[in-house]
Amino acid sequence: ALPHLQELHRVTGFVVHLAVLDGDDLVYLEKIGGRLATAVPTRVGGRRPARSTALGKALLAYEGTPGAAYDHIREQRVAFENEESLAGFGCIAVPVGPVGSAVAAVSLCGPLPHLRFEHRLTAPVRMTATAIWRKLDRNHIVPTLQTRRTLRTAPGVREHQYA
């Protein structure tokens, strides 16, 4: 996942996290942040209550947590956090996994004056989550090959013209 997370940070400039659930806690597996990293008090191996983070909400939605907010996250496949775990900061999180479930989540976190909760930022987070899942799930992907078809020639055209 690391190259995809680094690319998301490079493209957006925001702090990028990868996390999983452990009971009611969120556990950070990776953090990339450049100069903003010190402003966000998270660390690899650190824990936070899942319900207070966008990452946690994205994962709890796929654990079957009831409620309209979690229904919306399942429908949109994106979760937002607006100053719930850190004053002045927001996060956008997307689950990593097949449609209908999540094994991890990826997020962007940054200062609210600069972080917009819109498609221009959700799209790269979605693409990163998809790329990570494809990398993780490549053993389960079965390539499909088209059957070989012979070319038919038009009436009156000789075959040696295509050789």
C-alpha positions, -999 to +999 in steps of 0.1 A: +000+000+000+029+024+007+035+036-029-002+044-033-003+062+000+029+082-009+013+092-042-019+104-025+002+126-002+023+139-031-008+148-051-028+164-023-002+176+002-024+164+031-017+138+058-025+103+046-035+074+069-041+037+065-059+020+094-079-010+105-104-017+133-096-036+165-128-039+185-141-003+190-107+012+183-090+024+152-054+013+148-031+033+125-010+011+102+007+040+082+010+078+083+025+100+057+023+137+062+053+158+054+053+191+073+016+187+083+024+154+101+034+171+134+001+190+135-019+157+135-014+138+167-015+103+152+012+077+149+017+042+134+004+017+160-016+045+177-053+040+187-083+062+187-120+056+193-133+045+159-166+065+162-147+098+164-127+095+132-136+093+095-115+062+091-133+045+120-167+055+106-158+041+072-149+008+088-178+007+113-203+012+085-191-022+071-192-039+105-230-034+103-232-004+127-268+008+125-279+044+119-286+068+091-250+082+091-236+047+086-262+039+059-251+070+041-214+059+043-223+024+030-242+040+001-216+066-008-185+046+002-170+077+018-169+091+054-162+126+066-150+140+099-152+177+107-132+186+139-145+155+158-110+143+168-089+174+163-099+210+164-094+228+131-089+196+111-111+174+090-107+141+073-121+122+042-119+084+045-127+056+021-129+019+028-104-005+013-120-038+002-146-053-021-180-036-026-200-043+005-172-048+030-139-033+042-106-047+055-090-013+061-095+024+053-075+052+037-079+089+047-068+124+039-065+148+069-058+185+068-067+220+081-104+228+074-097+261+056-078+240+029-096+207+030-128+206+009-153+178+013-159+175-024-152+153-054-118+169-062-105+153-029-127+123-025-118+110-060-081+106-053-088+089-020-112+065-037-086+057-064-060+050-037-083+027-018-091+008-051-055+005-060-046-008-026-074-034-027-064-045-062-028-050-049-041-070-019-066-090-038-046-100-068-045-137-058-083-137-061-085-120-095-090-144-123-081-130-157-105-135-185-092-140-220-112-135-251-114-165-274-093-162-304-112-153-335-100-157-370-103-127-393-127-131-421-119-115-454-144-096-475-156-113-507-132-106-535-102-098-513-073-121-514-059-135-481-023-127-489-030-090-486-033-094-448-002-116-442 
